Amino acid sequence: AAVGLHEVACRLPSTLFPMFNRRSNWADCVTTHRVAAESASKTGDRLVEAWALSQIGYALVKLNDLEAFAPLERALAARQELGDTRGEAQTAIALGTGHLQMHGAGEAALRHLRRAADLLEPISGASSLRSVALNNLGEVYLGLGDLDAAAECYLQALEIEREFGGHAEGYALGNLGVVYTRQHRLTEAIASFKEALPKHRASGDLEGEAWAFQGLGEAQAEAGSRADARASLAEALRIFEQIGYQEQAAETATLL
């Protein structure tokens, strides 16, 4: 970007995003994608600019930053205008996740994530992204206390991931573990969390691995397996500290 190669600069961050996502390196994600958005604006490539804005917003959601909503709304409007249906769904997922994370399970989160899942259903090759939408929609239902609807979303997501492949399989399994824990189906919960762990490790998804360890530890503790629970929670704590999730690390430490 500094030497005027904006057509290159606006596309470079797309090669980095999977690493940022799986290593929870959100600060660098924001920095690089802001460069991408500015370079795309200078080249007049609105599709790439909308993509960069969406990724900025998603990264800010992961940082729990309310500034996330402005770039996401800009990206959503641009993608709708340009007829980028898959991109619109991707941004709707980020918006729904942002509302869920920062405002709780409510109408806004439900609307955006339902919209994303509906948009992606007929699109060939979008199955993995639809599984992400279903996983996050399940989290909304979980927050609303509708365990049956949450489980249905997670099972649909898991079916997609197992048929087509994708790194979100670990999240579907972990989320099912949460539902089973709340339903006091502890044997099934422990099995789901244990199955999720190697999926996260295979994709290098440290955040997912940490959440799976925490869920596993909580289910093991409820089942009376105290030593196993402490070992699982200690691993969750280690990974949360490694990726800089200090608030979650502190919460996990109280469970040990």
C-alpha angles and dihedrals in degrees: 000000000000092000094043100260092135096153088061097038094054091056104040097081091061088070090052099046097084089055093046090049098048094041094043090235094154100153092060089043091059093046096050096043092051086059089048093050092049093047092047090051090054092051092046093237101145095177093057091042090053090049091051092047090051092052091048089053093047092051091049089051088055088051089051090239118154089212086078094085098064097059091039093054090048091050093047093051092048094048092049090049093048094047093242096153097173090047091048089054092048091053091044088056090053092047093048091048091048093052091046093049099042104026102026133239105325147121097298094052091044093049097050096044095045088050091051094049091048093048093050099046096084097036115105113229094017097099097111092051090048089054088056090052091049093047091053093043087054089055089056091052089046089054090050090052095246098134095171093054090045092052091049091054092048093048091051090049091048092050090053093048094048092049100043104018128237141150094258091078090089091055093051090051093046092048091050087052089057091051092048091049091054090048089051090242089137100164090055091044093053091047092051094050092047091051090049095056100070090044090058093044092051091055094040091240103156096177092053091048091052093050091048091052091049093049091046091051093050092049091047091050092051089049090054097251095131099167093049090046093053091049092050094046091048089056091049090050092049093052095043088054091047093055094041099251093145098165092052091044090055091050092049092049090059089059094057 
